[in-house]
Protein backbone atom coordinates (compact mmCIF):
# COMPACT_ATOMS: atom_id res chain seq x y z
CA UNK A 1 0.00 0.00 0.00
CA UNK A 2 1.20 3.53 -0.84
CA UNK A 3 1.77 6.03 1.97
CA UNK A 4 2.14 9.78 1.80
CA UNK A 5 1.10 12.65 4.03
CA UNK A 6 -2.31 13.09 2.36
CA UNK A 7 -3.22 9.40 2.38
CA UNK A 8 -2.02 8.91 5.95
CA UNK A 9 -4.22 11.77 7.17
CA UNK A 10 -7.22 10.35 5.31
CA UNK A 11 -6.75 6.85 6.71
CA UNK A 12 -6.24 8.20 10.21
CA UNK A 13 -9.25 10.52 10.12
CA UNK A 14 -11.03 10.96 13.44
CA UNK A 15 -14.09 13.12 13.99
CA UNK A 16 -13.19 15.84 16.50
CA UNK A 17 -15.95 16.99 18.85
CA UNK A 18 -13.89 19.05 21.29
CA UNK A 19 -11.99 22.09 20.06
CA UNK A 20 -9.78 24.72 21.62
CA UNK A 21 -11.39 28.13 22.13
CA UNK A 22 -9.93 29.83 19.08
CA UNK A 23 -11.21 30.72 15.64
CA UNK A 24 -9.66 30.16 12.24
CA UNK A 25 -7.24 32.84 11.10
CA UNK A 26 -8.15 34.97 8.05
CA UNK A 27 -5.54 33.03 6.06
CA UNK A 28 -7.00 29.66 7.06
CA UNK A 29 -10.52 30.84 6.26
CA UNK A 30 -9.47 32.19 2.85
CA UNK A 31 -7.73 28.89 2.12
CA UNK A 32 -10.87 26.86 2.87
CA UNK A 33 -12.99 29.20 0.74
CA UNK A 34 -10.57 28.81 -2.15
CA UNK A 35 -10.50 25.01 -1.84
CA UNK A 36 -14.30 25.05 -1.86
CA UNK A 37 -14.23 27.26 -4.95
CA UNK A 38 -11.97 24.90 -6.89
CA UNK A 39 -13.91 21.67 -6.28
CA UNK A 40 -14.98 19.66 -9.34
CA UNK A 41 -18.49 20.60 -10.49
CA UNK A 42 -21.00 18.81 -12.71
CA UNK A 43 -21.42 20.51 -16.12
CA UNK A 44 -19.60 23.57 -14.67
CA UNK A 45 -22.88 24.62 -13.04
CA UNK A 46 -21.20 25.37 -9.66
CA UNK A 47 -24.38 24.48 -7.78
CA UNK A 48 -23.05 24.75 -4.22
CA UNK A 49 -22.57 27.53 -1.68
CA UNK A 50 -20.92 27.74 1.72
CA UNK A 51 -22.24 29.54 4.79
CA UNK A 52 -19.80 30.51 7.56
CA UNK A 53 -21.95 31.02 10.65
CA UNK A 54 -20.50 33.64 13.00
CA UNK A 55 -23.58 35.24 14.59
CA UNK A 56 -23.75 33.96 18.21
CA UNK A 57 -27.54 33.82 18.32
CA UNK A 58 -27.71 31.89 15.06
CA UNK A 59 -24.99 29.49 16.21
CA UNK A 60 -26.93 28.88 19.43
CA UNK A 61 -30.14 28.17 17.52
CA UNK A 62 -28.32 25.75 15.20
CA UNK A 63 -26.82 24.00 18.23
CA UNK A 64 -30.32 23.56 19.68
CA UNK A 65 -31.67 22.15 16.42
CA UNK A 66 -28.74 19.75 16.05
CA UNK A 67 -28.93 18.82 19.77
CA UNK A 68 -25.14 18.50 19.95
CA UNK A 69 -23.31 20.75 22.40
CA UNK A 70 -20.19 21.05 20.24
CA UNK A 71 -22.11 22.50 17.28
CA UNK A 72 -21.53 26.25 17.17
CA UNK A 73 -19.38 26.13 20.31
CA UNK A 74 -15.58 26.39 20.03
CA UNK A 75 -14.14 26.71 16.54
CA UNK A 76 -15.90 27.66 13.30
CA UNK A 77 -19.24 26.47 11.95
CA UNK A 78 -19.91 25.96 8.24
CA UNK A 79 -23.06 24.88 6.39
CA UNK A 80 -22.74 23.38 2.90
CA UNK A 81 -25.72 24.30 0.74
CA UNK A 82 -27.18 22.97 -2.50
CA UNK A 83 -27.66 26.17 -4.47
CA UNK A 84 -29.81 26.32 -7.60
CA UNK A 85 -31.12 29.80 -6.75
CA UNK A 86 -28.10 31.56 -8.21
CA UNK A 87 -28.42 29.86 -11.61
CA UNK A 88 -32.18 30.41 -11.64
CA UNK A 89 -31.53 34.13 -11.14
CA UNK A 90 -28.97 34.18 -13.95
CA UNK A 91 -31.52 32.63 -16.33
CA UNK A 92 -34.39 34.89 -15.24
CA UNK A 93 -32.38 38.10 -15.31
CA UNK A 94 -31.15 37.27 -18.81
CA UNK A 95 -34.68 36.69 -20.09
CA UNK A 96 -34.87 32.89 -19.93
CA UNK A 97 -37.31 30.58 -18.13
CA UNK A 98 -36.17 28.33 -15.26
CA UNK A 99 -35.41 25.43 -17.59
CA UNK A 100 -34.48 22.27 -15.68
CA UNK A 101 -33.51 23.82 -12.33
CA UNK A 102 -36.57 22.30 -10.63
CA UNK A 103 -35.82 18.71 -11.70
CA UNK A 104 -34.54 15.82 -9.60
CA UNK A 105 -31.71 15.32 -12.09
CA UNK A 106 -30.31 18.82 -11.52
CA UNK A 107 -30.87 18.56 -7.77
CA UNK A 108 -28.77 15.39 -7.64
CA UNK A 109 -26.03 17.09 -9.64
CA UNK A 110 -26.09 19.94 -7.12
CA UNK A 111 -25.95 17.41 -4.27
CA UNK A 112 -22.88 15.87 -5.88
CA UNK A 113 -21.23 19.28 -6.20
CA UNK A 114 -21.96 20.07 -2.54
CA UNK A 115 -20.74 16.77 -1.13
CA UNK A 116 -17.57 16.88 -3.23
CA UNK A 117 -16.93 20.39 -1.89
CA UNK A 118 -17.48 19.19 1.67
CA UNK A 119 -14.84 16.47 1.34
CA UNK A 120 -12.41 18.79 -0.43
CA UNK A 121 -12.67 21.26 2.44
CA UNK A 122 -12.40 18.42 4.98
CA UNK A 123 -9.12 17.26 3.42
CA UNK A 124 -7.80 20.83 3.49
CA UNK A 125 -8.79 21.19 7.15
CA UNK A 126 -6.80 18.12 8.16
CA UNK A 127 -3.85 19.12 5.98
CA UNK A 128 -3.53 22.22 8.19
CA UNK A 129 -3.51 20.04 11.35
CA UNK A 130 -7.00 21.18 12.23
CA UNK A 131 -9.91 18.89 13.04
CA UNK A 132 -13.54 18.68 12.03
CA UNK A 133 -16.76 16.79 12.59
CA UNK A 134 -19.44 16.35 9.89
CA UNK A 135 -22.89 17.53 10.96
CA UNK A 136 -25.64 15.52 9.32
CA UNK A 137 -27.83 16.79 12.16
CA UNK A 138 -28.43 20.04 10.24
CA UNK A 139 -31.37 18.13 8.74
CA UNK A 140 -32.79 16.71 11.97
CA UNK A 141 -35.36 19.55 11.98
CA UNK A 142 -35.16 20.73 8.36
CA UNK A 143 -38.06 23.19 8.37
CA UNK A 144 -36.71 25.06 11.40
CA UNK A 145 -33.17 24.95 9.98
CA UNK A 146 -34.31 26.52 6.71
CA UNK A 147 -35.96 29.31 8.68
CA UNK A 148 -32.90 29.80 10.91
CA UNK A 149 -30.57 30.05 7.93
CA UNK A 150 -33.05 32.25 6.03
CA UNK A 151 -32.35 30.36 2.81
CA UNK A 152 -34.17 31.27 -0.42
CA UNK A 153 -36.10 28.87 -2.64
CA UNK A 154 -33.98 26.45 -4.68
CA UNK A 155 -31.42 26.05 -1.89
CA UNK A 156 -31.09 23.37 0.77
CA UNK A 157 -28.55 22.66 3.56
CA UNK A 158 -26.85 19.31 3.03
CA UNK A 159 -24.14 19.04 5.70
CA UNK A 160 -22.59 21.11 8.42
CA UNK A 161 -18.97 21.08 9.54
CA UNK A 162 -17.54 22.21 12.86
CA UNK A 163 -13.84 23.06 12.40
CA UNK A 164 -11.12 24.03 14.82
CA UNK A 165 -7.94 23.21 16.69
CA UNK A 166 -8.42 19.73 18.20
CA UNK A 167 -8.61 19.51 21.99
CA UNK A 168 -8.91 15.72 22.11
CA UNK A 169 -7.29 12.63 20.58
CA UNK A 170 -10.06 10.07 20.03
CA UNK A 171 -9.34 6.49 19.03
CA UNK A 172 -9.54 5.44 15.41
CA UNK A 173 -12.97 3.89 14.84
CA UNK A 174 -12.77 0.46 13.14
CA UNK A 175 -14.37 0.20 9.71
CA UNK A 176 -15.94 -2.72 7.90
CA UNK A 177 -13.35 -5.01 6.31
CA UNK A 178 -12.69 -4.22 2.65
CA UNK A 179 -14.19 -7.48 1.39
CA UNK A 180 -17.62 -6.22 2.48
CA UNK A 181 -17.39 -2.82 0.80
CA UNK A 182 -15.00 -2.87 -2.19
CA UNK A 183 -15.65 -5.08 -5.22
CA UNK A 184 -14.06 -5.74 -8.60
CA UNK A 185 -16.42 -5.36 -11.58
CA UNK A 186 -19.50 -6.84 -9.86
CA UNK A 187 -21.28 -6.19 -6.57
CA UNK A 188 -21.10 -9.29 -4.38
CA UNK A 189 -24.55 -10.44 -3.25
CA UNK A 190 -23.08 -13.45 -1.44
CA UNK A 191 -23.40 -11.91 2.01
CA UNK A 192 -23.72 -13.80 5.30
CA UNK A 193 -24.11 -11.82 8.50
CA UNK A 194 -22.21 -14.50 10.41
CA UNK A 195 -19.07 -13.42 8.55
CA UNK A 196 -19.18 -10.16 10.54
CA UNK A 197 -18.61 -11.90 13.87
CA UNK A 198 -14.94 -10.89 14.13
CA UNK A 199 -15.72 -7.30 13.15
CA UNK A 200 -18.52 -7.17 15.71
CA UNK A 201 -16.03 -8.10 18.40
CA UNK A 202 -13.60 -5.41 17.25
CA UNK A 203 -16.35 -2.77 17.37
CA UNK A 204 -17.51 -3.88 20.81
CA UNK A 205 -13.95 -3.70 22.13
CA UNK A 206 -13.51 -0.23 20.61
CA UNK A 207 -16.54 1.12 22.45
CA UNK A 208 -15.58 -0.62 25.69
CA UNK A 209 -12.15 1.00 25.60
CA UNK A 210 -13.59 4.40 24.68
CA UNK A 211 -16.12 4.44 27.53
CA UNK A 212 -16.44 1.34 29.67
CA UNK A 213 -19.36 2.88 31.58
CA UNK A 214 -21.45 3.50 28.46
CA UNK A 215 -21.93 0.17 26.75
CA UNK A 216 -22.53 0.36 23.01
CA UNK A 217 -23.14 -2.87 21.18
CA UNK A 218 -21.59 -4.44 18.12
CA UNK A 219 -22.05 -3.16 14.58
CA UNK A 220 -24.80 -5.63 13.66
CA UNK A 221 -26.72 -4.85 16.86
CA UNK A 222 -26.57 -1.16 16.01
CA UNK A 223 -27.92 -1.86 12.52
CA UNK A 224 -30.77 -3.96 13.93
CA UNK A 225 -31.43 -1.48 16.74
CA UNK A 226 -33.24 1.82 17.22
CA UNK A 227 -31.36 3.74 14.52
CA UNK A 228 -33.14 1.90 11.70
CA UNK A 229 -36.28 0.73 13.51
CA UNK A 230 -39.51 2.21 12.21
CA UNK A 231 -40.16 5.56 13.86
CA UNK A 232 -41.16 9.03 12.78
CA UNK A 233 -38.75 11.97 12.78
CA UNK A 234 -38.75 15.50 11.38
CA UNK A 235 -36.42 14.18 8.67
CA UNK A 236 -39.46 12.49 7.15
CA UNK A 237 -40.50 15.99 6.04
CA UNK A 238 -37.52 16.23 3.66
CA UNK A 239 -39.33 15.29 0.40
CA UNK A 240 -42.14 17.75 1.15
CA UNK A 241 -39.68 20.51 2.06
CA UNK A 242 -37.61 19.93 -1.06
CA UNK A 243 -40.78 20.52 -3.07
CA UNK A 244 -41.57 23.64 -1.03
CA UNK A 245 -38.09 24.90 -1.89
CA UNK A 246 -38.84 24.40 -5.58
CA UNK A 247 -36.58 21.35 -5.85
CA UNK A 248 -37.29 17.93 -7.40
CA UNK A 249 -40.71 19.06 -8.61
CA UNK A 250 -40.80 16.19 -11.14
CA UNK A 251 -40.39 13.68 -8.28
CA UNK A 252 -43.89 12.49 -7.34
C-alpha positions as CSV (number, residue, x, y, z in Angstrom):
1,X,0.0,0.0,0.0
2,X,1.2,3.5,-0.8
3,X,1.8,6.0,2.0
4,X,2.1,9.8,1.8
5,X,1.1,12.6,4.0
6,X,-2.3,13.1,2.4
7,X,-3.2,9.4,2.4
8,X,-2.0,8.9,5.9
9,X,-4.2,11.8,7.2
10,X,-7.2,10.4,5.3
11,X,-6.7,6.9,6.7
12,X,-6.2,8.2,10.2
13,X,-9.2,10.5,10.1
14,X,-11.0,11.0,13.4
15,X,-14.1,13.1,14.0
16,X,-13.2,15.8,16.5
17,X,-15.9,17.0,18.8
18,X,-13.9,19.0,21.3
19,X,-12.0,22.1,20.1
20,X,-9.8,24.7,21.6
21,X,-11.4,28.1,22.1
22,X,-9.9,29.8,19.1
23,X,-11.2,30.7,15.6
24,X,-9.7,30.2,12.2
25,X,-7.2,32.8,11.1
26,X,-8.2,35.0,8.1
27,X,-5.5,33.0,6.1
28,X,-7.0,29.7,7.1
29,X,-10.5,30.8,6.3
30,X,-9.5,32.2,2.8
31,X,-7.7,28.9,2.1
32,X,-10.9,26.9,2.9
33,X,-13.0,29.2,0.7
34,X,-10.6,28.8,-2.2
35,X,-10.5,25.0,-1.8
36,X,-14.3,25.1,-1.9
37,X,-14.2,27.3,-4.9
38,X,-12.0,24.9,-6.9
39,X,-13.9,21.7,-6.3
40,X,-15.0,19.7,-9.3
41,X,-18.5,20.6,-10.5
42,X,-21.0,18.8,-12.7
43,X,-21.4,20.5,-16.1
44,X,-19.6,23.6,-14.7
45,X,-22.9,24.6,-13.0
46,X,-21.2,25.4,-9.7
47,X,-24.4,24.5,-7.8
48,X,-23.0,24.8,-4.2
49,X,-22.6,27.5,-1.7
50,X,-20.9,27.7,1.7
51,X,-22.2,29.5,4.8
52,X,-19.8,30.5,7.6
53,X,-21.9,31.0,10.6
54,X,-20.5,33.6,13.0
55,X,-23.6,35.2,14.6
56,X,-23.7,34.0,18.2
57,X,-27.5,33.8,18.3
58,X,-27.7,31.9,15.1
59,X,-25.0,29.5,16.2
60,X,-26.9,28.9,19.4
61,X,-30.1,28.2,17.5
62,X,-28.3,25.7,15.2
63,X,-26.8,24.0,18.2
64,X,-30.3,23.6,19.7
65,X,-31.7,22.2,16.4
66,X,-28.7,19.7,16.0
67,X,-28.9,18.8,19.8
68,X,-25.1,18.5,19.9
69,X,-23.3,20.7,22.4
70,X,-20.2,21.1,20.2
71,X,-22.1,22.5,17.3
72,X,-21.5,26.2,17.2
73,X,-19.4,26.1,20.3
74,X,-15.6,26.4,20.0
75,X,-14.1,26.7,16.5
76,X,-15.9,27.7,13.3
77,X,-19.2,26.5,12.0
78,X,-19.9,26.0,8.2
79,X,-23.1,24.9,6.4
80,X,-22.7,23.4,2.9
81,X,-25.7,24.3,0.7
82,X,-27.2,23.0,-2.5
83,X,-27.7,26.2,-4.5
84,X,-29.8,26.3,-7.6
85,X,-31.1,29.8,-6.7
86,X,-28.1,31.6,-8.2
87,X,-28.4,29.9,-11.6
88,X,-32.2,30.4,-11.6
89,X,-31.5,34.1,-11.1
90,X,-29.0,34.2,-14.0
91,X,-31.5,32.6,-16.3
92,X,-34.4,34.9,-15.2
93,X,-32.4,38.1,-15.3
94,X,-31.2,37.3,-18.8
95,X,-34.7,36.7,-20.1
96,X,-34.9,32.9,-19.9
97,X,-37.3,30.6,-18.1
98,X,-36.2,28.3,-15.3
99,X,-35.4,25.4,-17.6
100,X,-34.5,22.3,-15.7
101,X,-33.5,23.8,-12.3
102,X,-36.6,22.3,-10.6
103,X,-35.8,18.7,-11.7
104,X,-34.5,15.8,-9.6
105,X,-31.7,15.3,-12.1
106,X,-30.3,18.8,-11.5
107,X,-30.9,18.6,-7.8
108,X,-28.8,15.4,-7.6
109,X,-26.0,17.1,-9.6
110,X,-26.1,19.9,-7.1
111,X,-26.0,17.4,-4.3
112,X,-22.9,15.9,-5.9
113,X,-21.2,19.3,-6.2
114,X,-22.0,20.1,-2.5
115,X,-20.7,16.8,-1.1
116,X,-17.6,16.9,-3.2
117,X,-16.9,20.4,-1.9
118,X,-17.5,19.2,1.7
119,X,-14.8,16.5,1.3
120,X,-12.4,18.8,-0.4
121,X,-12.7,21.3,2.4
122,X,-12.4,18.4,5.0
123,X,-9.1,17.3,3.4
124,X,-7.8,20.8,3.5
125,X,-8.8,21.2,7.2
126,X,-6.8,18.1,8.2
127,X,-3.9,19.1,6.0
128,X,-3.5,22.2,8.2
129,X,-3.5,20.0,11.3
130,X,-7.0,21.2,12.2
131,X,-9.9,18.9,13.0
132,X,-13.5,18.7,12.0
133,X,-16.8,16.8,12.6
134,X,-19.4,16.4,9.9
135,X,-22.9,17.5,11.0
136,X,-25.6,15.5,9.3
137,X,-27.8,16.8,12.2
138,X,-28.4,20.0,10.2
139,X,-31.4,18.1,8.7
140,X,-32.8,16.7,12.0
141,X,-35.4,19.5,12.0
142,X,-35.2,20.7,8.4
143,X,-38.1,23.2,8.4
144,X,-36.7,25.1,11.4
145,X,-33.2,24.9,10.0
146,X,-34.3,26.5,6.7
147,X,-36.0,29.3,8.7
148,X,-32.9,29.8,10.9
149,X,-30.6,30.0,7.9
150,X,-33.1,32.2,6.0
151,X,-32.4,30.4,2.8
152,X,-34.2,31.3,-0.4
153,X,-36.1,28.9,-2.6
154,X,-34.0,26.4,-4.7
155,X,-31.4,26.0,-1.9
156,X,-31.1,23.4,0.8
157,X,-28.6,22.7,3.6
158,X,-26.9,19.3,3.0
159,X,-24.1,19.0,5.7
160,X,-22.6,21.1,8.4
161,X,-19.0,21.1,9.5
162,X,-17.5,22.2,12.9
163,X,-13.8,23.1,12.4
164,X,-11.1,24.0,14.8
165,X,-7.9,23.2,16.7
166,X,-8.4,19.7,18.2
167,X,-8.6,19.5,22.0
168,X,-8.9,15.7,22.1
169,X,-7.3,12.6,20.6
170,X,-10.1,10.1,20.0
171,X,-9.3,6.5,19.0
172,X,-9.5,5.4,15.4
173,X,-13.0,3.9,14.8
174,X,-12.8,0.5,13.1
175,X,-14.4,0.2,9.7
176,X,-15.9,-2.7,7.9
177,X,-13.4,-5.0,6.3
178,X,-12.7,-4.2,2.7
179,X,-14.2,-7.5,1.4
180,X,-17.6,-6.2,2.5
181,X,-17.4,-2.8,0.8
182,X,-15.0,-2.9,-2.2
183,X,-15.7,-5.1,-5.2
184,X,-14.1,-5.7,-8.6
185,X,-16.4,-5.4,-11.6
186,X,-19.5,-6.8,-9.9
187,X,-21.3,-6.2,-6.6
188,X,-21.1,-9.3,-4.4
189,X,-24.6,-10.4,-3.3
190,X,-23.1,-13.4,-1.4
191,X,-23.4,-11.9,2.0
192,X,-23.7,-13.8,5.3
193,X,-24.1,-11.8,8.5
194,X,-22.2,-14.5,10.4
195,X,-19.1,-13.4,8.5
196,X,-19.2,-10.2,10.5
197,X,-18.6,-11.9,13.9
198,X,-14.9,-10.9,14.1
199,X,-15.7,-7.3,13.1
200,X,-18.5,-7.2,15.7
201,X,-16.0,-8.1,18.4
202,X,-13.6,-5.4,17.3
203,X,-16.4,-2.8,17.4
204,X,-17.5,-3.9,20.8
205,X,-13.9,-3.7,22.1
206,X,-13.5,-0.2,20.6
207,X,-16.5,1.1,22.5
208,X,-15.6,-0.6,25.7
209,X,-12.1,1.0,25.6
210,X,-13.6,4.4,24.7
211,X,-16.1,4.4,27.5
212,X,-16.4,1.3,29.7
213,X,-19.4,2.9,31.6
214,X,-21.4,3.5,28.5
215,X,-21.9,0.2,26.8
216,X,-22.5,0.4,23.0
217,X,-23.1,-2.9,21.2
218,X,-21.6,-4.4,18.1
219,X,-22.0,-3.2,14.6
220,X,-24.8,-5.6,13.7
221,X,-26.7,-4.9,16.9
222,X,-26.6,-1.2,16.0
223,X,-27.9,-1.9,12.5
224,X,-30.8,-4.0,13.9
225,X,-31.4,-1.5,16.7
226,X,-33.2,1.8,17.2
227,X,-31.4,3.7,14.5
228,X,-33.1,1.9,11.7
229,X,-36.3,0.7,13.5
230,X,-39.5,2.2,12.2
231,X,-40.2,5.6,13.9
232,X,-41.2,9.0,12.8
233,X,-38.8,12.0,12.8
234,X,-38.8,15.5,11.4
235,X,-36.4,14.2,8.7
236,X,-39.5,12.5,7.1
237,X,-40.5,16.0,6.0
238,X,-37.5,16.2,3.7
239,X,-39.3,15.3,0.4
240,X,-42.1,17.7,1.1
241,X,-39.7,20.5,2.1
242,X,-37.6,19.9,-1.1
243,X,-40.8,20.5,-3.1
244,X,-41.6,23.6,-1.0
245,X,-38.1,24.9,-1.9
246,X,-38.8,24.4,-5.6
247,X,-36.6,21.4,-5.8
248,X,-37.3,17.9,-7.4
249,X,-40.7,19.1,-8.6
250,X,-40.8,16.2,-11.1
251,X,-40.4,13.7,-8.3
252,X,-43.9,12.5,-7.3
